[in-house]
Every structure is written in structure tokens, then in C-alpha cells.
Amino acid sequence: TNYLSDRDPEIRARAALAIGRIGETEGADILYEMLGDSVESVAETAAFGIGLCGNKDYADKLLGACESFPPPLQAVIIQAVGRLTDSSMTHIIGEIARYLDHTDHRVREQAAHALWRAGGKIYAEQLEQVCLNDPVRPVRVAALYALCRMGIIETTDAYKEWLPDSDPFVRSLAIRGLGLGKDDTQTRLVASGLNDRNNNVVSQAVASLGAIGSYRAVNYITGCYRNLNDEKIKTQILAILGRLGNSAAADYALADIHDSATANMVGEAIVYLAKVGYNEIIPLLDSIAVTSDPRLNVRITEALVEIGGEAVKPRLVSLFGDSSAMVRAAAFDALVKFDTINIDYYIRKALNDSDYVVCAGAVDKIGELQKNRMLPQLMTIINMHDLAETDLKRSVVKAAGKFIPGPSASLAEEILYQGLLDYDYLVSTEAAEIYREKLGQDRYSYASKPYARIGERKIKSLIKRYRNNPLAIISTKHGDIEIELFFDTAPLTVHNFITLANRGFYDNLIFHRVIPNFVVQGGDPRGDGWGGPEYSIRCEYSNLSFDRGMVGIDHSGKDSGGSQFFITLSAQPHLDARYTIFGNVLSGMEAVDKIVQGDTIYTVTIVEKEGKEEKEEEKN
């Protein structure tokens, strides 16, 4: 807070942003006073920070003062109010809607976004009018996004209006909107997206046709499957047809299996065939057998669950003993759903597993099923402190909360108290949150504080070194991806990424999560979404937007990120200020678009902006 009165407005702004990033509710009191700063950028950063603090009382307070500020600051204030408002705060939502008629387009745009964040469905008609008639395109697009995000089905005219737009993101929104009502009369218009030159639009058309689910819609996506070579969209189609229980693509899926398709295709195809009741599915799975690819073995596990019956139980038990923790975790989840008679046996076996993810699955099940007799085992885990993985201890704390209130609440509270005392900030704050939610007690002052991974001297040297943002080159079989790293916006995140890259941490890891029209994600040494560098980094939220090609850090809760990163395949406004943006793809998006699940990150090379390759070993 001392820096809030610094002479340099950039320092004041960064201090205000830091308070917002910390996210404590009392931070809003400090930042509110900064709205009167003589420098506009400082006041705007303070308003953005208030939105991060989570103090809902400030939604009303900000609106009360909003008219007294210039339009650029008003826009940020409305954005902050949207983040602080929920659907129960109807009077606030009504005030936000008034700003749809503001004279400044920036304010109108943020009002549209604030309405979907606040759940303002009752103002859908006003949003539709903005979407159709506002003179400024970004405002109309914001209204279109808001209508889609809130699932408004009555505004088909607005959606149709945007179908021929030049921007694939907007075309995707129009198709998404037309599919919301599950109305077969819109099938032909939605299906027009299958012929789009942009695969993100094609993917959205497939998803919307699946949502409609009619005979005609299924015919369209089955025909698309037959004529496509894109693995991501073909697996998406099989997943949708499987959910619908429709066997229209069974012959094509079977042919893909026999034609030695990729592991992704084979995996999705066998799950699909199991869901639609293919007669020869057991012999088919036996012919594939247990493979050396753990991701495919996980899909075999999923297929066995869909089949059901006593014949699959020995196969699932066998997979529960697989050498891959990923497979054992999937088999455990399957067995506890399938064989409820022996569920205690499976839970005990998973609790003793050498892998913390398998163990965490058992802990979650103890909480879900209220297994009172197993609470002492949770106490044993939480008392291991530094010897237990952070995510495992967080699972224990969450599971203990499930027993409150209840006959075992006293022991559960003891576990919760031990979690509160844990040295790990994430475990401790998790416990404090449950104290508030379940017991109505404020224990946040007892929670452990985050550990500073680098000192002030190191920070100063990094600022001097990276006066120009460095670059990262991610090498893949599809080509190189050149990324500008935003040290000026997320310095600690960028430093962490550079440190890991220079150690070779990312070399030969895979992109373990790929979702069409959303993200590609990598950086997990386990390859199952649970892994990281065995420490966590704090979130560095900013007012940047997740446009196409932005690079963010994944996390399982605030300040829990580490090494996993993602690249957006299309704009994702709902991720803004919820995940750290630390880079942007400068070149190589065509390579990003080709990435499928399981593709390898060959290397990540860091290059200083001047072109000199980094050689110095980074130290914490």
C-alpha cells in the first residue's frame, strides 16, 4: 500500500493491480479511494482491482459514483460491477442495463458483458435490440455474446443476422445461438456451418446440431463424419452421437478402428460403439487388448463401463492393477460406480495406492458417500503435512467438509482444523473457506500465507533484463509456435515459464487436452491434467482479453497454477480475469490449429527480444 502514493503513476497503478490480484475483500476499501487519482490509467486499474476483490457491497457503491467519472473509467467500473454481481442482485442488474443506452460505446460494450456475468436474463430483449441496432460493431458483438452466454433462445432473428459475418468467431456465436432452442426448424441454417472454411465454425455447427438432436440434425453430422479428415471434429461427432445413443455412424467408426486410426480415434470409436450397443463390442475390445498407450486404456475402461454386466468386472479389476496411474484412477472410478457391493474394498485399495491422484479419488468418494468409518484415514493423510501432495490434502479438506453437519462432524472439524494449520497456502485457505461456508466462522486470519518464490533483488534484475518482452518458441511436428511472453503484464508467471523451459521441463511433454473451438493445453508431466512442477504460482489477472491465440496458465483454483498452459483457438471472454494471460501467439497459429490430443512438445526455447538466446540457468 505504500506504493499507492508514489509519484510515478505507473507504480501507483501496479500497486493497485497487486492489491486486486491478492483478492482480499478489504482491498476494495483501499482501491475505492484510488478512483479519484488524477491519472486516468491509475483510476481505471483501481476500478478493475475492485472487481477482483470479490466484495459484493461495492457493486452498489461503484454504481452510485459511476456517473461522476469520465466514460473510459465508467466502462471499467461497469465491468467491475458485473464481476461483483450475481443473479439475486436484481436492483444492481437493472442499473447495469441502463448503461446499454449510454452515449459512449465503451460503456455500452461493458454493460453488455456485465449483464451476462451477472446473469441478467430478464434484459434479453434490450440486449437483442442492442445486438441488432447499435451503431458500433463491438457493442453489437458484445450483446450477441451475452445472449449466447445466457442461453437466450427467443432471439433467433438476432442470431440469423450474424450468420454471414466475416469474423469466424461471430459466425460461431450465431450458430451457437440458433442451436440453443433445440428447434429442428433451425437445423438447415445451423448445418450451413458444416461447410464453413473455418474449423472452429464447423466444430460449433457440429455441437449445435448435436444439441438439436433431431433426425435431420443427426443425418447432417453423420454425413460430415463420413467426409471429414479432421480428427478433432470426427471425435467430437462420435462423442455427440454416443451421448444421443444414435448408431448412425457405427459402421464408419468400426472402419476407422480397423484402418489403424490414431489412438484418439480408436478410443472415441470404442466408447461410441459401446454406448450405442454394438453387438461385438467385447470381442472388439479384447482384440485391441490392453495397450501400451495409457490414454487408450482409459478409453477402454470407459467403454467397459458403458457395456456393463458381470463380464466386464474382471477386465476392470485387471485395469485397476495397471502400471499407469492414469488407468488405475479411471478403473477405480469405474468400479465404484459398477460394483457397489465391493466399494469399500476398492476405496481402501485406492487409499493405499502409491499415486496421489488415485488416492485423491478414494478420498473424494469417502466424502461423497459419507463413509464415516474412513474418516480416521483422512486424519492420517492431513497429518502428513509436507509428505502429502497439495492436491491430495485439498481433497481431504473438501471431503471433511461433506461430513458437516452430521454424526461425525466433530472428527471432520478436527481434520478441517489440521488443514487450516497446514503450511501450504492452498490447503489452508481451502479449509478457511469451508469454515465460512459450513460453520459460519471467519478463520482466514489463521490461514497460511503464500510463499514468495523469488526475492526483491531477483525481481529487480528480471525487470532490468526484460525491458522488452522475451519470446518463446514451442516446437511441434506441425511447426514452430512463436509466442510473445508478457513480462510487462505477468512478470512472475513469465519468469516461472522461462525457468521451466530453460530446465527442459517442457521437452517431450504432450498436449494432453485439446477441445475444438476452445483450447489446446499442455505442460503436464503426468499427461492427465493433474501434474505440475510440485509448487504453485500466484495468479496475475489483468484487463487483457482472451482473444484467439492468447496463452494462459491453467489452474484448479486461484493461485494453484504451475506449469500447465493453454492456447485459445478462438476468443473466450468468459475466461477474462479468471486465468492469467501471459503471452500471445505471434506466428504459428496454423500449427496450433493442427494440434490433437497426445501431440508432443519437442522443445520450448526462450529468446530475448533482441534475438539473443537465453543461456543463463534461471534460479528461484
N, C-alpha and C positions, 0 to 999 in steps of 0.2 A: 504493500500500500504506500510505502514511502515514495515510490516512483510515480505515483499518480499526480504529484505536484511538481514533477521535473519540468525544467524549462523547455526541453525538447518535446514537441507534440508527438513524435513517433514513439518516444519512450513512454509517454503517458498512455498512448493508445495500446501499446504492447502490454503495459501493466494492467490496463482494463481488460484486455483479452485474456490475460493469465488468470485474473480473478473469475472471469466467466468460465474458463476451462476447468478450474477447480470444482465449480458447480455446487458450492455450498449456498443454501438459501439466503443466509445473511449477507452474502456477497452482493445481492441485489440492492441492499441499503446503500452500500458504498458506491456502486455504479450509477445509481439513480442521480446522485449529486453531480456526476460527471456529464450528464446530459446538457448542462449549461456551459460546457467548455467552449472557449472562444474559437477553437479549431474544429471544423465540421467533422473531420475524419475521426477525431478523438471521441466526440459525442456519439457518432454512429457506431463506433466499436463498443462504447459503453452500453448502448441500446442492444446491440447484438449479444453482449455478455449477459445482460439481464435475462434474455431469453434462454440462456444456457443454465441459469441458476436454479430453475425449477420452482421459484417462489410464485405460486399462482395468485397471491394477493396483488402482485404487481401488474397483472393483466388490466385490472380496472384502473389502477393508478396511472399506468402508462397512457391508456386511452384518454383519461381525464386531462392529461397535459399535452396530448399529441398535437392539437390544433395550434399550439403556440410555437411550434418548431417549423423550420423550412421543410419543403417537400422531400428532399433526399433523406433527412432524418426521420420524417414521418413514415417513409417507406420501411425503414429498418425497425421502427417502433411497431408498426403493424405486423411485420414478420415476427418480432419477439412475442407479441401478444398471441399470435397464432400458436406458437410453441408452448405457451403457458396456459392455454385454454383447452378444456375438454367439452364434450357434448352436453354436459349438465349445466354449463355456464351460459345459459341461453341469452341473458342480457348482454353479455360480452360479445357473443356471436352476432347479435343484432347490430351492435355498434360497429363490428368489423364490416358487416355487409354494407353499411352506409358509405364506406370508403370505396366501394365499387363505382361510385359516381364522382369520385374526386377529380379535380381538374388536371392533376399531374398523373401521367401514365405509369410512373414508377410506383406510386402509391396504389393505384388500381391493380397493378400486377401482383403486388404483395398481398393485397386484400383477397384476391382470388386464391392464392396459395394458403393464406391464413385460414380461409374457410374450410378447405379440405383437412388441414391439420387439426382444426377444432371440431370437425365432424358436423359442419353446418349444412346438413342436407336440406333443411327447410328453406334454404335460399337458393335452391337449384334453379328455379325459374329466372331469378335475377342473373345467375351465372350463365344460363343459356342465352339470355339477351346480350350479355357482355361477349360471349363466345361468337355470336352472330354479327354483332353490330359495332363493337368498339372500334374506333378508327386506328388503333395501334396494334400491330400484329402480336408482339409479345404478350400483351394483355389478353387478347383473344385465345392464344395458345395456353396461357396460364389457366383461363377459365375452362378450356377443353380438358386440360389435365385434371382440374379439380372435379369436373363432372365424372370423368372416368374413375378417378381415385375413390370417389364416394359411392360409385356403383349406381349412378342415376340412370334409369332405364327409359325414362319418359322423353328424353331429349334426342330422339333419333334424327330429327331434322338437322340439328347441330352437328351430329356425327357425320351424316351424309355430306354435309357441306365441305368437310375437310378431306374426304376420300381422295380427290385428285391432287392433293397438295404436293409441292416439290420436295418437301422435307420428309424423309422416311420415318422419323420419329413421330411426326404429326399424322402421317398415314396410319402408323401403328396404333396411335391413340384412337383414331376414327374407327378402325376395325375392332379394337377392343371395346369401344363404346357400343357398337352395333351388336356385339355378341352378349352384352350384359343381360339383356332381357330374355335370352334363350328362345328367341322368336324365330320360327322357321321361315317366316316371310322375309327375313333379312339374310337368309343363307346365301343367296346368289351374290349379294353385294359383298358379304364377308369373304366368300370364295374368290372374289376377284383379286384378293390379296395374294392368293397362291401363285399368281403369275407375276408378282412384283419382282423387279430386278434386284431388290434389296432383301437379303435373307432374314433380317430382323422383322421385316413386314410379313414375309412368308411365315415365319415362326408364330407371329401374333395371329395371323389368319388361321393357322392350324389350331392354336389354343382356343380361339373364339368359336370355330366350328365344333370343336370338342365340347365347349360349354353349351352350344345349342343342342348337339347330340341327336339331331333328327336323322331319319333315313337318308335324306338328301345330303346332309352335312357329312355323314359317315362316308357316303359314296365319294364325295369330293376329296376327303383326306386320304381315303384308300387309294384313289387314283393318283394322288400326289405321291404317296409312298412308292407306288409302282414305277413312277417316272423320275424319282429323285435319286441323286447320288450323295447328297449331303447327310453325313452320318448323324449329326446333331438333330436335324429335323426328323429324320427317319426314326430315331429312338424316341423322340418326342411324340410322334404319331402312335407308335406302339404303346407307349405309356398311356395315352389318352384312350385308345381303343380298348386297352386292358381295363381301365377304370370303368368304361362303359359296358364291359363284358361282351364286346362285339367281336366276332371271329372273322370279319370280312377280310382281314389281311393275313390270316393264318397260313395259307399256302405260300405267300410271299415271304413271311417270316421264317418258315421252315426252309425255304430255298436259300435264304441268307445264311442260315446256320450251316447247311450242307456245303455252301460255297466258300467255306472257311472265311467268313466275315471277321471283322475285328472283335476283340473281347467285349467292347461296348455293345456292338450289335448283337452278338450271341447272347450276352447277359440280358439285354432288354427283351430279346425274342423269346427266350425260355420263360421268363416271368410272364410275358404276354400270353404265350401258349398255355401256361399253367392256369392263368386267370380265366381264359375262355374255354377251358375244359378239353384241351386237345387229348384225344384218346391214348396216344402212345407217348405221353409225356415222361412217364417213369423210365421206360427203356431209353428214351432220348437223353434224359439226364444221366443215366448210367453209362451211355455211350460217350458222353462228354467226360464223365467221372470227375473226380476232384483234380483240379488243375494246379499248376504252379503259380497261377495268377490269383492273388487273394481277392481282388475286386470281382473276378468272375465267380469265385467260390461264394462270395457274399450273395451274388445274384442267384446262384444255385440254391442257397439257403432260403431266399425269398420265394423262389419257385416252389420249393418243398412245402412251405407254409401254405401257399395257395392251394396246393393239391390236397393236403390234409390226409387223414386216415392213419391207421396203425403202421402201414408200410413205410411211411416216411420217418417215423420216430427213430429207428436205428441209424438212419442216414444223418439226421440232425445231431444225434448223440455223438456220432463219429466226427462231425464238423466241430462240435464243442471241444474236441481234443486237438483241433488243428494247430499247426505250428504258428500260424498267423493270428495275432491278437484281434485284428480286424474281423477275421472269420469267426473266432470264438465269441466275440461280442455279438455278432449277428446271430449266431446259433443260440446263444443264451436268450436273446430277445425272442427268438422263435419258440424255443422250448417252453418258456414261462407262459406264453400265450396258448401253446398247443397242448402241453401236458401239465395241466393244473394240479393233478394228483401228486406229482413229484416236485412241485415248485420249490419247496423248502430245500430239497436236496440240491437243486440247480443253483439256488441263491447262495447256499453255503459253499458250494464248489467255486462259484464266481468270486465270492469274497476272498477266497484263498488263492485266486489267480495271481500270477506274477506280474500281470499287466494292470496298471491302474485304471484303464478305461473299462476293462471287463469288470473290475471290482466296483467301479462307479456305477455301472449298470445294475449290479446287485443292490447297491446302496439305494439307488432310485426306486427300485422295486420294493425294498423294505418300507420306504416312506409311502409309496403309492398304496401298498396293500396293508399298511398299519401292522407290520409284523413286530408286535410288542416284545416278544421273547428275543428278538435280534438286536434290540437297542444297545445292550452291553457291547456288542461288536462294533457298533458305531462309536461308542465312547472310546474303545481301544484305538480306533483309527484316528480320531480327533486328538487324542493324547500323544500321538506320534510326532506331532508338530512338524519340524523341518524334514523328518524322514518320510513324510507322506506328500504326494503331489498336490499342488494347489487345487486343481480341478476335482480331485477326489475329496479333499476336505470341504470344498464348497458344496459338493453333492451331499456330504454328511450333514452339513448345517441345514441345507434345504430339506433333507429327509426328516431331520429332527423337528423342524417346524410343522411338518404334517401331523405330528402327534399332539399338537397344542391347539385347542384344548383336548383333553382325553384322559383316560385312566393312567396312562404312562407319561403324563405331562411333566411330572417332577423330574424324571430322569432325562426327558427330552430337553428340559430347561438347563439341566447341568451340561449337557452336550453343547447346547447353544452358548452357554457361558464360556466354556472352553474355546469355542470358536471365536467368541468376542476377544478373548485374550491371545489368540494366535498372532504370531509375529507377522504373518502375511496379511498385507493390507486388504486384499480381495476377500480373503476368508473372514477377516474381522468385520469388514463393512457389510458383508452378506449377513452375518449374524446380527449386526445392529439393525439392518432393515427388517429382519424377521421379528426382533424385539418390538419394533414400532408397529408392524402390521398385525402380529398375533397377540401381543401383550400390552400394546399402547404405551410402551416405555421408550424414552429417548436415551439411547446408550451410545450415540455417535461420539461423544467425548471420550469414551473408553476405547474406541476403535484404534487400531494401529495406524500409523501414518505411512504414506508411500515412501519408499526408499529412493533417494536421489542417486541415480546410476553414474552421473558424472558431476564433477565439481565446477566451481566458478572459473577456475583457471582454464580448464579444458573447454568450457563454453566460450570463453573469450578467444581462445586460439582457433576454435571452429568458426566463429564469426569472422575473424580475420582471414581465414583460409577460404571460406566460401562466400566471398563478397559477390561472386557470380554463382548462380545455381549450377551444381555439377550435373552430369549426365549419367545414366545407367544404360548399358546395352545388354539386353536379355537375348541370348542366342537360342534359337529353336530350329527344328528341322524345317519349319516353314519360312525361316528367315530371321533377321535381327529385328528387335523391337527397341527403338531408341526413346528413352524417357528423360524428360527434364525433371530433376528432383527439386521440390520446392523447399529448399533450406530456409528461404526467407519467410515462409509461412509455417512450416512444421519442422523446425531445426532438430529436435530430439528424435523424431521419427526418422528423418533422413539420416542422421548420424548412426542410428541403430541399423538401418538398412545397409548403409555403406560398410559398417563394421562387419556385419554378417557376410556381405558379398565378398569383402576382401579376405575373409577367412575361408572362402569356398563353401560356406554353409548351403547356398542355394544350388550348387553344382549337382546336376543329375537328380534333383528332386522333380516331382511331376506336378502338372496342373491337375489337382485332384477333384476339382469342382468346376463344371462347365455347364452353364444354363443359357440356352439360346435367348437372344434379345435381352440378356441381363448382364452376366459377368463371366469371366474366366478367372479362376483363383488357384494360386499355388503357394509354395513356401512352407509346406508342412512336411517335416522329416518323417512323420509316420505315414503320410499319404491317406489319412482317413478323416482329416478335419480336426483332430484333437491335438496335434503336435505343435511344438514351438521351440524356442531356444532355452527353455527352463527358467525364464524370467518373464516379466510383463513390463510394458511401457505405458505411459500415460497417454490418453487421447489428447490430440491437439486440433480441436474443432476450429473451423474457420468459416468465413462467409463465402467461400468458393462453392461452386455448384458441381454436382456430379454429372457433367456432360459426357458425351461419348469419348472414350479414351482416357478418362481420369483414372488415377491409380490411388487406391485406398488401402488402409490397414483393416483387416478383419478382426473382430473380437467377439467374445461371448458375454459381454457386459462392459460397462465403462471402465477404461484403464486396464483391460485384460488382454490387449493385443500383444504381439510379439514379432513373429516372422511372416505370418501369412498375409499375403497381399492379393488384391483383386484389381482387374481392369474392366471398366464398364464397356459393354458392347453397344449400349445405347444410353441416352440420358436417363438418370434415375433420381429425380428431385426428392423423392421420399427418403433418400439416404443423406441428404444435406444436413450438416451439423449433427449427424448421428455417428458418422465414421470419419476418421482423419483422412483428408486428401493430402497426399504428399508428393504427387507427381502427375505428369500428363504425357501421353504418348505423342512425340514429335513426328515420328515416322515408323512405319511398320504395322499400322492397323490392319493391313491386308493379311499379315501373318497372324495377328491376334484373332481375326475372324475365322481363320482356318483351324485354330487350336481345338482339339477334342480332349475329353477326359482321358488322362493317362499319358498325354504327351509330355516329353521331357524338357526341362530347363537345362540346357547344356552348361551354360555359364552365365554369370552376371558380372559384367566388367564395369568398374566405375571410372569415369573420365572427367577431369576438371574441365570447366567451360572453355578454358583456353586451349584445350586439346591435350594437355599433359596427363598421361595415365597415372592413376594413383598407385604408389608402390609402398608407401609407409603403412605399417601394420597399425590398425586402429586399436586403441586400448580404452577400456572402460574408465 
